[in-house]
Structures are given as C-alpha cells and as structure tokens.
Amino acid sequence: MQTVDFVHWQEGDAWIGYLQNFPDYWTQGETLDDLKVHLRDLYRDLTSGELPGVRRVDQLEVA
C-alpha cells in the first residue's frame, strides 16, 4: 500500500487539510477520518491526469 503525506488541522468543528505534494488544493471534513476520505478522493482526482494544470511540489537536484 502506498502512503502520501498530508498536513491537517482543526478549525472549530471542521478538519482542514491538504496533500503535501499538492499544497494548493485543500479539502475539509467533519472528523479526521472524514477528512482522510476527502483527501483520498482529492489524490485520485489530482493524479488521474484528467485535470489540466495541476500544480505540485517536486524536488530538483542541484550541484
């Protein structure tokens, strides 16, 4: 099973989060588990290749 890092926090009654490699795309849930469901859906959408212009974080090797 593959794992993906994500950032999350609670604001009032909502759990907010985003995928580490896609920091421009946030989602929310009513609980942490609900947020994780939304993050999985978001990951599938962002990596499907069907959405144009998806911005992501990557690494660059420099000398």
N, C-alpha and C positions, 0 to 999 in steps of 0.2 A: 504494500500500500504506500502510495506517495503522500508526503506531507508538505504543506505550504505554510509559511509563517504569516501571521496576521497580527495586527495591532487592534486593541479594543479598550473601551472604557464605558463607564455608566454615566449617563446624564439624566438625572431624575429617574423616571421609570423605564427609560429606553437604554438599550445596549447598542453602542455605535462601534463600527469597526471597518477596517479596510485590509486588503491583502498587501503584504509588504512589497511585492513587486509591481503592484498597481495602485500607488497611493492616491491617485486622483479619483478613484471610484469607491465611494463609501456606501455602506448599507447599514440597516439597523434591525433590531429585533426586540421582542418584549422580554426575553430572557437571554442568557448567554448561549444556551443550546439553540434557541430560535435564531439568534444572530449567526451561529455557525451554519445553520441550514441555508440562510440567505447568502453567506459567504461562499458556500459550495456552489450554489446556483450562479453567483456572480463569476466565480472562477471558470465554470463551464462556458458561460457567455463570452468572457473575455479571451479565452483560449480557443474558442471554436473556429476562429478565422472568419466568422460571418459578420463581425462588426468591423467597420472600417475605422482607421485612425486611432486604434487603441494605444495609449501611451503606457510605457512600462519602464521600470528601473532595471538596469543591467550593469555589468562590470566591464571595465576597459583595462586591458593590460598595457602598462607603460614601462618604458625602460628607465 
